[in-house]
Amino acid sequence: MKLLLLKLGGELIETAADRARIAGWAAASASRLPLVLAHGAGRAIDGELKRRHISPRKVDGLRITDAATLEAVVAVLAGTANTDLVSALVAQRVPAVGLTGVDAGFGRAVRTDAYASASGTVVDLELVGDPIEMDSTLLRVLLDSRYVPVVASLGVDERTGEVLNVNADVMACRMAASLPDCGLVIAGGTAGVLDDSGRTIERLDTAGIDALIAGGTATAGMVAKLTACKAALRSGVPTIRLIDGRALDGTHGVEHAPGTTLRA
């Protein structure tokens, strides 16, 4: 593994203390190998929507994004969430650079097709993008200069200039597939993938992922997460770790965090 891409769930970077803890982990880890961070901000976006008197709408953990919702998504992802995380990293002397997939067009995307949910209904996600071509040139330029890219999950239709909301797990998985010899770790607020009894499943392959979704054990955001991971595994990412990001700090790295290892 030549570099590590860590995707942070929005629940891990909500408070100043949360961000300082993650920054401590990044400061300790960046001395060992190059890093790319990607993040979402789901609960912060929900809070912004509430302030704007807009009701959040989701299916299988994917946000249905009309024009008014997209304004709130951009304000949080490209604004407060990304900037607050970058500033916490810089305070720990991590040379972080905030980006979205719009920058230099590296997150080229098209609007998603009508989405077939796990329940069988077909839903129009509206202004949600599917990254069709992830150009990692910008990331590699930054990494070669020893910066740490911090990527918020927005994409762009380069033909129209339309900004699109991209699921953060999908964004991270597509970035990992575009970067050679990249280790991918997805950190959230649970200890990986849980079974019906709430215990961590230590290992899963793509057949096991399909079984969890079909059987209803994986629900809501975990469906979107596992679907994105399955596509990344089939695109050549050798392994993906889903971990409890609450275990990360300046002395405890991803290798110490409880979680699930995914393989093709």
Secondary structure by P-SEA (a helix, b strand, c coil): ccbbbbbbcccccccaaaaaaaaaaaaaaaacbbbbbbbbbaaaaaaaaaaacbbbbbccccccccaaaaaaaaacccccaaaaaaaaaaaaccbbbbbccccccccccccccccccccccccccccbbbbccccaaaaaaaaaabbbbbbcbbbbcccccbbbbccaaaaaaaaaaaccbbbbbbbccccccccccccccccccaaaaaaaaaaccccaaaaaaaaaaaaaaaacccccccccccccccccccccccbbbbcc
